[in-house]
Structure formats: structure tokens, C-alpha cells
Amino acid sequence: KVEAFMNEKVFKDQYQKSFLEEEEFIAFLQEREENSAWQREKSSEIRFLAADDQKVTMFMENEENHEMQPIMEDTLEHTRLVLKVQDSFYPVRSCAVRTILDRARVSGNALNKVEKTVLAKILNYCMEVASEEALLRFCEKKISAVHGGDPLDYAVLEMPELFRKTVEYLQTNFPGYTFAGASYDHSVATALWELSNETDLLQEYRELLKKHHLPTDGLKAGLRLTTSDVGYSGANLYPLLFVGSGAKILPLGSPLKLEHKNGASLEKFDSQLNLLYAQYGKALSNLEKMMSLILLHPVNAMLGVMKRIGIPKKIAMEVAENFQQQNGERCCLAYEVYLGITEAEHILMRDEPEGAKIVKMEENIARAVHIRWKDYDLAGEMKW
């Protein structure tokens, strides 16, 4: 296991892996869980040091195993911070920084610019006066998160169990489902399933598409589960559609979210799964509204909506250019423009295929479902 760990470099902050097999993905998550741990400590007893501090260097040199050398080298390339607790030093992973700043109750862009020795002092001053416990997430020899220690602040939901429960639910309720891929990095894990043979689920939607003379080819229901141990995501279920011959992902904009707080549990996640079937009906009704709305200036509306929901300008411009080439200046339904906006995810996957960024992009795209499209249907030149 140690050899595999070093060869695959799972410890690296920028490590990421994609999966085509469901069993391999869940087995991988289980292995990560076995190489991880949760630990409660008093916040006031946690200290931070710069990774090149002499105390850290001496401690690492005295370690009997030699695994820490490449791990420290990776840390020096990224956070350059080390956490000390109970006389031991642990390199800080990039994904932990946000939770550390939250725990220390400090923020501001200036923190990115100060020397690491200064940042460590600032964090230590803040942690010294903190009265509550902290929940530390150790993963692959590094600290991945420093959460609040109260279950109301942060509730642990083990990743392998969340994905197993989802698979069991699909096996029972959607027996024709297929695994459509997954990805993992240290900030987020996400998996995608295609719910094949669900003609009843989508029958009403197909009829709506036909009514508005819109294509129905390749239409299938889908589901994404995204979760994180480091504060980037709750245990979130996203109903979606695959449309067209290229199986383009169409977010439906009505996720079932379970945040890691307020005593969240696997039982509550089970309850969320049981709401899933009804959620498709609710979500599809949102798309129906867009099928009834004609946009006179679709490219301007598209750009305005993309700016509003947080699509990066470079990607938005490419999406709008592609849409204009295909549709010209003719009037379009808001639904058609929304379909065009989903191209942003494919552009991101082409340029930056990172799981966390793709999930964030999908979430942003889904926000367009609830936008007041008419507010952006304006004549003239649209300025970003």
C-alpha cells in the first residue's frame, strides 16, 4: 500500500483521478478512508508554522520513515504551512486553508501576500483565544481540513457510505441504471449515473418538447452525487438530463442538498434519496417555463445570464460565439439558450478537467433555471 501510495502520488495537493468503473471508484474511496482519520483537539492548542521553520525541518529529519520527504516537498510548492498538535507536525494541504481561516475567523486578500511566518503568527494569535474544539481531517499524511468540533458545526458523513447508499438506491429503484463516470480530488468527489429505461419519468417532458417542436433524441435522466470532507460541498444529489447524441449534461436546477452540519446523518441522506423521484417532476417543471418564454435578443440574454451566474468571461464568449454561429440572430426560446449555456461545462472539461471546478460550473449553470430571463433580453451591444 505504501508503494502504491508513493507511486500514484495520492498525497499531492493537486492529485486527481477519473474513474470509468463504479466498483473501482468506491474501492478507491474506501482506501482513502482507511488512510484518513478524524481527530478532535482544542483549537487553542493548535499551532501553525512555516514549512521551512527549523523546528519542522528537524522533526521531519528525525522521522524514521522516508515517506515525508516528497510530502514536504509538495507542501513547499503549495501552502508552505505545517500544523502542530500534540508535539507532532502535519503538512497543510491546499484544500485545508479555507477551513483554517474560518476556524481562526480571519479573512482578506492580504493574507495571500504575507510571508508564511507572518501568516502562521496571525493564525496562532487567533487560535490561542478560540475556546471551542476543532475537528481535524487527516488524509494521506497531510491535514485536509480544520472544521468546528461541535456536530452542529460539522457532521461527518463518510464518502464511501454515501456512494454505496446511492448505488443501493439506484439498484432498487432504477434497475436499468449505468455508471457514467466519477472523479476524485482532495477537495471533492463526484459520480454520475445514467438512469436508462425510465420512459415514464420523462414521458411528460418528451411531450412538452414535441409540443414546442424541440428535439427529443438521446433524452435520458441522470443523477450526480457530489460530496466533500473538507467543506467544499455537502452530500448533494443533482437530478439532471442527458440530451442529444453527444449526451450533453443538462442540469435541472433543483438539487437535494444535505449540509455537513446540524447533526446531518446517513439516515437523513437516505431520506434525501427517497425524495429523488419526485424531484425530477419539480425540476422538469422549471424547464417547462423556459420553453414558454421567447427571447428577442437571445445572444445578449445568454451573455447577461452567464455573467449573472458566474461563468468566466473567456468561456462565456466562446459559448455565445458558438451559439450565434448555429442560430444566427433569430428569436429563440429561453430553453434553447439554456441548452447553449450548458456548453460552458464541456469547454471547461476540455481546458481544465478538475472535478471541483466542473462541479462548481454545473452548479452555476443550474442557477440559470431560476433566472428572470426577460431582464436580460435587451437590444443593443451587451457590455460584460
KEKE-3310 file (N, C-alpha, C; in steps of 0.2 Angstrom, whole numbers, plus 5000, padded with zeros to 4 digits):
npx = (5004:5010:5019:5011:5005:5015:5019:5008:5006:4996:4996:4999:4994:4988:4983:4972:4960:4951:4937:4930:4924:4912:4914:4928:4929:4922:4930:4942:4938:4936:4949:4955:4948:4952:4965:4964:4959:4949:4950:4948:4953:4958:4955:4963:4975:4981:4994:5003:5016:5028:5033:5046:5052:5064:5062:5052:5059:5069:5061:5056:5067:5071:5061:5057:5053:5054:5045:5040:5048:5045:5032:5033:5041:5031:5022:5029:5029:5016:5005:5015:5014:5013:5005:5004:5001:5000:5014:5017:5020:5011:5010:5001:4987:4982:4968:4964:4966:4955:4946:4954:4956:4943:4941:4950:4944:4948:4950:4953:4961:4974:4980:4985:4997:5006:5021:5024:5028:5023:5010:5008:5010:4999:4988:4990:4989:4975:4970:4974:4965:4953:4940:4933:4932:4941:4939:4949:4954:4963:4972:4980:4993:4993:4986:4969:4958:4951:4939:4924:4922:4910:4896:4885:4892:4900:4896:4901:4901:4904:4912:4913:4902:4891:4891:4890:4877:4869:4871:4865:4852:4849:4850:4839:4828:4830:4833:4839:4850:4866:4883:4891:4903:4916:4925:4939:4946:4957:4948:4935:4923:4915:4901:4893:4878:4868:4851:4844:4831:4820:4806:4794:4797:4801:4791:4781:4789:4795:4784:4781:4793:4790:4778:4783:4791:4804:4819:4820:4829:4840:4837:4839:4837:4847:4859:4869:4880:4888:4901:4911:4924:4930:4924:4920:4908:4891:4883:4877:4864:4860:4848:4847:4848:4853:4856:4853:4864:4877:4876:4875:4876:4862:4859:4846:4843:4837:4843:4845:4851:4862:4869:4884:4881:4872:4869:4868:4866:4868:4856:4848:4852:4848:4834:4834:4837:4826:4817:4820:4814:4802:4808:4812:4801:4797:4809:4808:4797:4802:4810:4800:4794:4804:4802:4792:4795:4799:4814:4819:4832:4842:4857:4862:4854:4859:4873:4871:4865:4874:4885:4878:4877:4890:4899:4915:4922:4930:4926:4912:4911:4916:4905:4894:4898:4898:4885:4879:4884:4877:4864:4861:4853:4841:4825:4823:4819:4819:4823:4831:4842:4847:4851:4861:4870:4874:4885:4896:4901:4907:4917:4925:4929:4937:4948:4951:4951:4946:4939:4932:4931:4923:4911:4907:4905:4894:4885:4883:4878:4866:4859:4854:4842:4833:4833:4827:4824:4819:4824:4836:4835:4839:4840:4854:4872:4879:4888:4901)
npy = (4994:5006:5008:5009:5020:5030:5028:5032:5045:5050:5058:5071:5088:5093:5081:5071:5060:5050:5040:5025:5014:5008:5000:5001:5014:5016:5007:5014:5025:5019:5015:5027:5032:5023:5027:5039:5050:5056:5068:5076:5091:5104:5120:5130:5124:5121:5124:5134:5133:5140:5130:5129:5131:5129:5120:5112:5106:5099:5090:5083:5077:5068:5059:5041:5035:5037:5043:5056:5065:5068:5072:5084:5091:5093:5101:5112:5117:5122:5126:5129:5128:5121:5111:5110:5099:5091:5089:5084:5086:5091:5092:5105:5104:5111:5112:5113:5126:5136:5131:5132:5146:5150:5144:5151:5163:5173:5184:5190:5197:5201:5191:5181:5187:5189:5184:5167:5164:5175:5174:5162:5166:5175:5167:5159:5168:5170:5157:5155:5161:5155:5146:5134:5117:5109:5100:5089:5084:5072:5066:5055:5058:5072:5087:5090:5097:5109:5108:5115:5108:5104:5094:5101:5111:5104:5089:5073:5063:5049:5047:5034:5027:5036:5035:5021:5020:5027:5020:5008:5012:5016:5003:4997:5006:5011:5000:4999:5007:5015:5017:5032:5038:5045:5056:5061:5072:5080:5090:5087:5074:5066:5058:5051:5045:5037:5035:5024:5017:5023:5028:5032:5042:5052:5054:5065:5076:5073:5075:5088:5094:5090:5097:5110:5109:5104:5095:5078:5068:5056:5058:5056:5052:5058:5057:5065:5064:5073:5076:5081:5081:5092:5104:5109:5105:5099:5084:5081:5079:5079:5080:5077:5079:5069:5075:5074:5067:5068:5066:5077:5086:5092:5102:5102:5111:5109:5104:5091:5095:5091:5097:5097:5098:5103:5090:5081:5066:5048:5043:5053:5056:5045:5048:5059:5053:5046:5056:5058:5054:5061:5074:5075:5078:5091:5098:5097:5104:5117:5118:5118:5131:5138:5134:5141:5154:5166:5174:5189:5194:5184:5181:5192:5190:5178:5181:5190:5182:5173:5180:5184:5172:5168:5163:5161:5175:5172:5159:5161:5170:5161:5152:5160:5164:5151:5148:5158:5156:5144:5148:5160:5176:5174:5174:5165:5151:5153:5141:5135:5143:5141:5127:5130:5137:5127:5122:5127:5120:5109:5115:5119:5107:5103:5111:5113:5100:5097:5090:5097:5110:5108:5103:5114:5123:5116:5118:5132:5134:5128:5137:5146:5142:5147:5160:5177:5178:5188:5200:5201:5201:5211:5224:5231:5233:5221:5224:5217)
npz = (5000:5004:4994:4983:4986:4986:4972:4965:4970:4978:4989:4984:4983:4971:4966:4956:4950:4938:4935:4927:4931:4942:4954:4955:4958:4971:4979:4979:4986:4998:5001:5003:5014:5024:5025:5031:5044:5058:5071:5086:5094:5105:5100:5104:5107:5095:5083:5071:5059:5048:5034:5031:5043:5056:5067:5061:5051:5058:5065:5054:5049:5059:5058:5056:5045:5027:5019:5021:5015:5000:5003:5010:5001:4992:4999:5001:4989:4988:5000:5010:5024:5040:5052:5070:5083:5098:5100:5087:5069:5055:5038:5029:5018:5002:5001:5014:5018:5018:5028:5039:5040:5042:5054:5062:5061:5052:5038:5021:5006:5008:5016:5008:5003:5013:5021:5025:5038:5045:5042:5049:5062:5064:5062:5074:5084:5083:5085:5098:5107:5104:5110:5108:5102:5089:5074:5066:5050:5044:5030:5020:5025:5027:5033:5029:5032:5044:5054:5063:5080:5086:5083:5077:5070:5061:5054:5052:5037:5030:5015:5007:5011:5008:4994:4992:4997:4988:4976:4980:4982:4968:4962:4967:4964:4951:4941:4929:4928:4923:4926:4924:4926:4936:4947:4958:4969:4981:4986:4983:4979:4965:4957:4942:4936:4923:4921:4914:4903:4909:4904:4909:4918:4910:4901:4901:4899:4887:4879:4880:4874:4861:4858:4858:4847:4848:4849:4853:4854:4861:4874:4891:4909:4922:4936:4948:4961:4973:4985:4999:5011:5016:5017:5005:4999:5002:5005:4991:4980:4963:4951:4934:4916:4901:4885:4868:4854:4859:4872:4881:4896:4905:4918:4930:4940:4953:4966:4979:4994:5007:5020:5029:5043:5058:5064:5053:5045:5040:5039:5037:5024:5017:5018:5009:4997:4995:4991:4978:4966:4965:4964:4951:4944:4949:4945:4931:4928:4930:4918:4909:4910:4904:4891:4887:4885:4875:4868:4862:4859:4859:4860:4868:4879:4883:4886:4896:4906:4908:4914:4925:4933:4935:4925:4919:4909:4897:4894:4892:4881:4871:4871:4868:4855:4848:4849:4842:4829:4826:4827:4822:4822:4825:4834:4850:4861:4878:4884:4874:4873:4886:4884:4876:4885:4893:4886:4891:4902:4895:4888:4899:4904:4893:4894:4908:4916:4930:4944:4955:4949:4938:4944:4951:4941:4935:4945:4944:4931:4933:4941:4932:4928:4937:4934:4930:4915:4905:4910:4905:4891:4881:4869:4858:4861:4871:4886:4895)
capx = (5000:5014:5022:5006:5003:5020:5019:5002:5007:4990:4997:5000:4989:4984:4981:4966:4959:4945:4935:4925:4921:4909:4917:4934:4929:4920:4935:4947:4936:4937:4956:4956:4945:4957:4972:4962:4957:4946:4953:4946:4958:4956:4958:4969:4982:4984:4999:5005:5022:5030:5036:5054:5054:5070:5059:5049:5065:5072:5056:5055:5073:5071:5056:5061:5051:5056:5039:5038:5052:5041:5026:5036:5042:5024:5019:5033:5026:5009:5004:5021:5012:5013:5001:5007:4997:5002:5021:5018:5019:5007:5009:4994:4986:4979:4961:4963:4967:4949:4943:4958:4954:4936:4941:4953:4940:4951:4949:4956:4966:4981:4983:4989:5003:5011:5026:5021:5030:5019:5003:5007:5009:4992:4983:4992:4986:4968:4968:4975:4959:4947:4938:4929:4936:4942:4939:4955:4954:4970:4971:4987:4999:4993:4979:4965:4953:4951:4932:4922:4922:4903:4892:4881:4896:4902:4894:4905:4897:4909:4911:4911:4895:4886:4891:4887:4869:4866:4871:4859:4845:4848:4849:4832:4823:4831:4837:4842:4855:4873:4888:4893:4910:4917:4931:4941:4952:4956:4943:4928:4922:4908:4900:4887:4874:4863:4845:4841:4824:4815:4802:4788:4799:4802:4786:4778:4794:4796:4778:4782:4797:4787:4774:4787:4795:4811:4822:4819:4834:4845:4835:4839:4838:4854:4860:4875:4881:4894:4902:4917:4926:4934:4920:4918:4901:4888:4881:4872:4861:4858:4845:4850:4846:4857:4852:4856:4868:4883:4874:4876:4873:4858:4857:4839:4842:4833:4847:4844:4857:4862:4875:4888:4880:4866:4868:4867:4867:4867:4849:4845:4854:4843:4828:4835:4837:4819:4814:4823:4809:4798:4812:4813:4795:4798:4814:4806:4793:4806:4812:4794:4793:4808:4800:4786:4797:4803:4819:4820:4839:4845:4864:4863:4851:4864:4879:4869:4863:4881:4888:4875:4878:4897:4903:4920:4921:4933:4921:4906:4912:4916:4899:4890:4900:4896:4878:4877:4885:4872:4857:4861:4850:4833:4822:4824:4816:4824:4826:4836:4848:4849:4854:4868:4874:4877:4891:4902:4904:4911:4923:4929:4932:4942:4953:4953:4947:4947:4932:4929:4929:4917:4905:4905:4902:4887:4880:4882:4874:4859:4856:4851:4835:4828:4834:4822:4827:4817:4828:4842:4833:4839:4843:4860:4878:4880:4894:4902)
capy = (5000:5012:5008:5011:5027:5034:5028:5036:5051:5052:5063:5078:5093:5093:5074:5070:5054:5049:5033:5023:5008:5010:4997:5004:5021:5015:5004:5019:5030:5016:5015:5034:5032:5019:5031:5045:5050:5062:5069:5082:5094:5111:5125:5134:5120:5120:5130:5134:5135:5139:5123:5129:5133:5125:5115:5107:5103:5094:5085:5078:5073:5063:5054:5035:5033:5042:5045:5063:5070:5070:5075:5090:5095:5095:5106:5118:5120:5124:5130:5131:5128:5115:5112:5106:5097:5086:5088:5081:5091:5089:5097:5108:5103:5117:5112:5115:5133:5139:5129:5135:5153:5150:5142:5157:5169:5179:5183:5195:5195:5202:5185:5178:5190:5190:5179:5161:5165:5180:5171:5157:5170:5178:5161:5157:5173:5169:5151:5155:5164:5151:5142:5128:5112:5109:5093:5089:5079:5069:5062:5054:5061:5079:5090:5092:5102:5110:5110:5116:5102:5103:5091:5106:5115:5099:5082:5068:5059:5046:5046:5028:5025:5040:5032:5015:5020:5029:5014:5003:5015:5015:4996:4995:5010:5012:4994:4999:5012:5013:5021:5036:5041:5049:5059:5062:5076:5081:5094:5085:5068:5066:5052:5052:5039:5037:5031:5021:5014:5027:5031:5035:5048:5058:5055:5071:5080:5072:5078:5095:5095:5089:5102:5116:5107:5104:5088:5073:5062:5055:5060:5051:5055:5056:5059:5067:5064:5077:5077:5083:5080:5097:5110:5112:5103:5095:5077:5084:5075:5083:5077:5081:5076:5069:5077:5074:5062:5069:5066:5084:5086:5097:5102:5104:5116:5108:5099:5089:5096:5089:5101:5093:5101:5102:5083:5078:5059:5044:5042:5059:5056:5040:5052:5063:5048:5044:5061:5059:5053:5067:5080:5076:5081:5098:5101:5097:5110:5123:5119:5119:5138:5141:5133:5145:5161:5168:5179:5193:5195:5178:5181:5196:5187:5172:5184:5193:5177:5169:5185:5184:5166:5167:5159:5166:5179:5169:5153:5164:5172:5156:5149:5164:5164:5145:5148:5163:5153:5139:5150:5167:5182:5173:5173:5158:5150:5153:5134:5134:5147:5137:5122:5133:5139:5120:5120:5130:5114:5105:5119:5119:5100:5102:5116:5112:5094:5096:5088:5103:5116:5105:5103:5121:5125:5113:5122:5139:5133:5126:5143:5150:5139:5151:5167:5181:5179:5194:5205:5201:5201:5218:5226:5234:5229:5219:5225:5212)
capz = (5000:5004:4987:4978:4988:4983:4965:4962:4972:4981:4994:4981:4984:4965:4964:4954:4947:4935:4935:4922:4934:4949:4959:4956:4962:4978:4982:4979:4991:5004:5003:5005:5021:5028:5025:5034:5051:5061:5077:5090:5098:5107:5095:5107:5107:5088:5081:5064:5057:5041:5032:5032:5050:5058:5071:5057:5047:5062:5066:5049:5048:5064:5056:5054:5038:5022:5015:5022:5011:4995:5005:5012:4995:4989:5003:5000:4982:4989:5006:5014:5031:5044:5058:5075:5088:5102:5098:5080:5064:5049:5032:5027:5011:5000:5002:5021:5020:5019:5034:5044:5040:5045:5061:5065:5060:5049:5030:5017:5001:5011:5019:5002:5001:5018:5022:5029:5045:5047:5042:5055:5068:5064:5064:5081:5089:5083:5088:5106:5110:5102:5116:5106:5099:5081:5071:5061:5045:5042:5024:5016:5028:5027:5036:5024:5035:5052:5055:5070:5083:5088:5077:5074:5066:5056:5055:5047:5033:5026:5007:5004:5013:5004:4987:4992:4998:4982:4972:4983:4980:4961:4961:4969:4961:4944:4940:4922:4928:4921:4929:4919:4927:4943:4948:4964:4971:4988:4989:4981:4975:4962:4952:4938:4933:4918:4923:4907:4903:4913:4900:4912:4921:4906:4896:4901:4897:4879:4875:4880:4869:4854:4858:4856:4841:4850:4848:4859:4853:4866:4881:4897:4915:4925:4943:4950:4969:4975:4992:5001:5018:5018:5017:4998:4997:5007:5002:4987:4974:4957:4946:4928:4910:4896:4879:4861:4853:4862:4879:4884:4903:4906:4925:4931:4945:4959:4970:4986:4997:5014:5023:5034:5050:5062:5065:5047:5046:5034:5039:5033:5017:5015:5016:5003:4991:4994:4988:4972:4960:4965:4962:4944:4942:4951:4941:4924:4928:4929:4911:4905:4910:4899:4884:4885:4885:4868:4869:4855:4858:4863:4862:4873:4885:4885:4889:4903:4911:4910:4918:4932:4936:4937:4920:4917:4903:4891:4892:4890:4875:4866:4871:4864:4848:4845:4849:4837:4823:4825:4827:4819:4826:4826:4841:4852:4867:4884:4885:4869:4876:4892:4882:4873:4890:4895:4883:4896:4905:4890:4887:4905:4904:4888:4896:4915:4919:4938:4947:4959:4945:4934:4949:4953:4934:4934:4949:4942:4925:4935:4943:4926:4928:4941:4932:4926:4908:4902:4912:4901:4884:4879:4862:4858:4862:4878:4889:4900)
cpx = (5004:5017:5017:5005:5009:5020:5014:5002:5000:4990:4998:4994:4985:4982:4974:4965:4952:4943:4930:4921:4918:4912:4924:4934:4927:4926:4941:4945:4937:4944:4958:4954:4950:4964:4970:4960:4954:4949:4951:4951:4955:4959:4964:4975:4984:4988:5001:5012:5024:5034:5043:5057:5059:5067:5055:5054:5068:5068:5056:5061:5074:5066:5059:5059:5053:5051:5038:5042:5048:5035:5028:5037:5036:5021:5023:5032:5020:5008:5010:5019:5012:5009:5004:5002:5000:5009:5022:5017:5016:5007:5002:4993:4982:4972:4959:4963:4960:4946:4947:4957:4947:4937:4945:4949:4944:4950:4952:4961:4973:4984:4987:4995:5008:5015:5023:5023:5025:5012:5002:5006:5002:4987:4984:4989:4978:4966:4969:4969:4953:4946:4935:4934:4936:4942:4944:4953:4961:4969:4978:4992:4999:4986:4975:4959:4953:4944:4931:4921:4915:4900:4887:4885:4898:4900:4898:4900:4902:4907:4909:4904:4890:4886:4888:4879:4866:4866:4865:4853:4844:4847:4842:4827:4824:4836:4841:4848:4862:4877:4891:4900:4910:4924:4933:4947:4952:4951:4936:4928:4915:4907:4893:4884:4869:4857:4841:4834:4819:4810:4796:4791:4800:4797:4783:4783:4795:4790:4778:4787:4794:4782:4777:4792:4802:4813:4821:4824:4839:4843:4835:4840:4845:4854:4867:4875:4888:4895:4909:4918:4929:4930:4918:4911:4898:4887:4875:4870:4858:4855:4847:4847:4852:4853:4856:4861:4874:4882:4876:4872:4869:4856:4850:4838:4838:4837:4844:4850:4856:4869:4878:4887:4873:4864:4866:4870:4866:4859:4845:4846:4849:4836:4828:4834:4830:4814:4815:4818:4805:4801:4812:4807:4795:4803:4812:4801:4796:4808:4806:4793:4797:4806:4794:4788:4801:4807:4820:4827:4843:4852:4865:4860:4856:4870:4877:4868:4870:4885:4885:4876:4885:4901:4909:4920:4924:4928:4915:4906:4912:4909:4894:4892:4898:4888:4875:4878:4880:4865:4856:4858:4843:4831:4823:4820:4821:4827:4832:4843:4851:4853:4861:4872:4878:4884:4897:4905:4909:4918:4928:4933:4937:4948:4956:4949:4947:4940:4929:4927:4923:4911:4903:4902:4895:4882:4878:4877:4867:4856:4852:4843:4830:4829:4828:4825:4825:4821:4834:4841:4833:4842:4850:4866:4878:4887:4895:4904)
cpy = (5006:5013:5011:5019:5032:5034:5033:5043:5054:5058:5071:5082:5093:5086:5074:5063:5053:5042:5031:5017:5010:5007:4999:5010:5020:5012:5009:5024:5026:5016:5022:5035:5028:5022:5038:5044:5056:5062:5076:5085:5101:5115:5129:5131:5119:5126:5128:5136:5136:5133:5123:5131:5127:5119:5110:5103:5097:5089:5080:5074:5068:5058:5047:5034:5039:5045:5053:5067:5072:5074:5083:5094:5097:5101:5113:5121:5123:5129:5133:5132:5121:5116:5107:5105:5091:5084:5084:5087:5088:5094:5099:5107:5110:5118:5114:5122:5137:5137:5132:5143:5154:5149:5148:5163:5175:5178:5190:5193:5196:5196:5181:5181:5190:5183:5173:5162:5170:5178:5166:5161:5173:5172:5159:5161:5172:5163:5151:5157:5160:5146:5135:5123:5112:5101:5093:5083:5078:5065:5061:5058:5069:5081:5092:5097:5103:5113:5112:5109:5100:5100:5096:5110:5110:5092:5078:5064:5055:5045:5039:5026:5029:5037:5025:5015:5023:5024:5009:5006:5015:5008:4994:4999:5011:5006:4994:5004:5010:5019:5025:5040:5044:5052:5061:5067:5077:5086:5091:5078:5068:5060:5054:5046:5041:5033:5029:5018:5017:5031:5035:5042:5054:5058:5062:5076:5079:5075:5085:5098:5095:5095:5109:5115:5107:5096:5084:5068:5062:5057:5055:5055:5053:5059:5060:5067:5068:5077:5079:5082:5087:5104:5113:5110:5099:5088:5079:5080:5080:5080:5081:5077:5075:5070:5076:5068:5062:5068:5072:5084:5093:5098:5105:5109:5115:5102:5097:5090:5094:5092:5096:5097:5100:5094:5079:5070:5055:5043:5047:5059:5051:5044:5056:5059:5047:5050:5062:5059:5059:5073:5081:5080:5089:5101:5102:5103:5117:5124:5120:5127:5141:5140:5137:5152:5162:5174:5182:5194:5190:5178:5186:5193:5181:5175:5187:5188:5174:5174:5184:5178:5164:5163:5164:5169:5175:5163:5156:5166:5167:5152:5153:5164:5157:5145:5153:5160:5148:5142:5157:5172:5180:5173:5166:5158:5150:5146:5132:5137:5143:5131:5124:5134:5132:5119:5123:5125:5110:5109:5119:5112:5099:5106:5114:5106:5092:5095:5094:5108:5114:5105:5110:5124:5123:5117:5129:5139:5132:5132:5147:5147:5144:5159:5171:5183:5185:5200:5206:5201:5208:5219:5230:5230:5228:5220:5221:5216)
cpz = (5000:4997:4982:4980:4985:4976:4962:4965:4975:4986:4991:4982:4977:4962:4962:4950:4944:4935:4930:4925:4941:4955:4961:4960:4969:4982:4983:4985:4998:5006:5006:5013:5026:5029:5028:5041:5053:5068:5080:5094:5100:5102:5098:5108:5100:5086:5074:5063:5050:5040:5032:5038:5053:5063:5067:5053:5052:5064:5060:5047:5053:5063:5054:5047:5033:5018:5016:5018:5005:4997:5007:5006:4992:4993:5002:4993:4983:4995:5010:5021:5034:5050:5064:5081:5092:5100:5091:5075:5058:5044:5031:5020:5009:5001:5009:5023:5022:5026:5040:5045:5044:5053:5065:5065:5057:5041:5027:5012:5003:5014:5014:5001:5006:5018:5026:5036:5049:5047:5048:5061:5069:5066:5071:5086:5089:5086:5096:5110:5109:5108:5114:5103:5091:5079:5065:5056:5042:5036:5021:5018:5029:5031:5030:5026:5042:5053:5062:5073:5085:5082:5074:5069:5060:5058:5049:5043:5028:5019:5005:5005:5009:4997:4987:4993:4992:4977:4974:4981:4972:4959:4962:4965:4954:4942:4933:4922:4925:4924:4923:4920:4934:4943:4956:4964:4978:4991:4988:4978:4972:4957:4948:4936:4928:4920:4917:4909:4908:4909:4903:4916:4917:4900:4895:4897:4889:4876:4875:4875:4862:4853:4856:4850:4843:4850:4854:4859:4859:4873:4886:4903:4918:4933:4944:4958:4969:4982:4993:5009:5020:5017:5010:4996:5002:5003:4997:4981:4969:4952:4939:4922:4905:4889:4873:4860:4857:4870:4883:4891:4903:4914:4926:4936:4951:4963:4976:4990:5005:5017:5028:5041:5052:5062:5059:5048:5040:5033:5035:5026:5014:5013:5010:4997:4990:4991:4980:4966:4959:4963:4955:4941:4943:4947:4934:4923:4927:4921:4907:4905:4905:4892:4882:4884:4879:4870:4862:4854:4862:4865:4868:4880:4888:4889:4896:4908:4913:4915:4925:4936:4937:4932:4918:4910:4897:4889:4889:4883:4869:4866:4867:4857:4845:4844:4843:4830:4821:4824:4824:4824:4827:4833:4843:4859:4872:4885:4880:4871:4882:4889:4879:4879:4893:4892:4887:4900:4901:4889:4893:4905:4899:4891:4903:4918:4926:4940:4951:4955:4941:4938:4950:4946:4933:4939:4947:4936:4928:4938:4938:4925:4931:4940:4929:4920:4905:4904:4908:4893:4882:4872:4863:4860:4870:4880:4895:4907)
residu = (LYS:VAL:GLU:ALA:PHE:MET:ASN:GLU:LYS:VAL:PHE:LYS:ASP:GLN:TYR:GLN:LYS:SER:PHE:LEU:GLU:GLU:GLU:GLU:PHE:ILE:ALA:PHE:LEU:GLN:GLU:ARG:GLU:GLU:ASN:SER:ALA:TRP:GLN:ARG:GLU:LYS:SER:SER:GLU:ILE:ARG:PHE:LEU:ALA:ALA:ASP:ASP:GLN:LYS:VAL:THR:MET:PHE:MET:GLU:ASN:GLU:GLU:ASN:HIS:GLU:MET:GLN:PRO:ILE:MET:GLU:ASP:THR:LEU:GLU:HIS:THR:ARG:LEU:VAL:LEU:LYS:VAL:GLN:ASP:SER:PHE:TYR:PRO:VAL:ARG:SER:CYS:ALA:VAL:ARG:THR:ILE:LEU:ASP:ARG:ALA:ARG:VAL:SER:GLY:ASN:ALA:LEU:ASN:LYS:VAL:GLU:LYS:THR:VAL:LEU:ALA:LYS:ILE:LEU:ASN:TYR:CYS:MET:GLU:VAL:ALA:SER:GLU:GLU:ALA:LEU:LEU:ARG:PHE:CYS:GLU:LYS:LYS:ILE:SER:ALA:VAL:HIS:GLY:GLY:ASP:PRO:LEU:ASP:TYR:ALA:VAL:LEU:GLU:MET:PRO:GLU:LEU:PHE:ARG:LYS:THR:VAL:GLU:TYR:LEU:GLN:THR:ASN:PHE:PRO:GLY:TYR:THR:PHE:ALA:GLY:ALA:SER:TYR:ASP:HIS:SER:VAL:ALA:THR:ALA:LEU:TRP:GLU:LEU:SER:ASN:GLU:THR:ASP:LEU:LEU:GLN:GLU:TYR:ARG:GLU:LEU:LEU:LYS:LYS:HIS:HIS:LEU:PRO:THR:ASP:GLY:LEU:LYS:ALA:GLY:LEU:ARG:LEU:THR:THR:SER:ASP:VAL:GLY:TYR:SER:GLY:ALA:ASN:LEU:TYR:PRO:LEU:LEU:PHE:VAL:GLY:SER:GLY:ALA:LYS:ILE:LEU:PRO:LEU:GLY:SER:PRO:LEU:LYS:LEU:GLU:HIS:LYS:ASN:GLY:ALA:SER:LEU:GLU:LYS:PHE:ASP:SER:GLN:LEU:ASN:LEU:LEU:TYR:ALA:GLN:TYR:GLY:LYS:ALA:LEU:SER:ASN:LEU:GLU:LYS:MET:MET:SER:LEU:ILE:LEU:LEU:HIS:PRO:VAL:ASN:ALA:MET:LEU:GLY:VAL:MET:LYS:ARG:ILE:GLY:ILE:PRO:LYS:LYS:ILE:ALA:MET:GLU:VAL:ALA:GLU:ASN:PHE:GLN:GLN:GLN:ASN:GLY:GLU:ARG:CYS:CYS:LEU:ALA:TYR:GLU:VAL:TYR:LEU:GLY:ILE:THR:GLU:ALA:GLU:HIS:ILE:LEU:MET:ARG:ASP:GLU:PRO:GLU:GLY:ALA:LYS:ILE:VAL:LYS:MET:GLU:GLU:ASN:ILE:ALA:ARG:ALA:VAL:HIS:ILE:ARG:TRP:LYS:ASP:TYR:ASP:LEU:ALA:GLY:GLU:MET:LYS:TRP)
# end
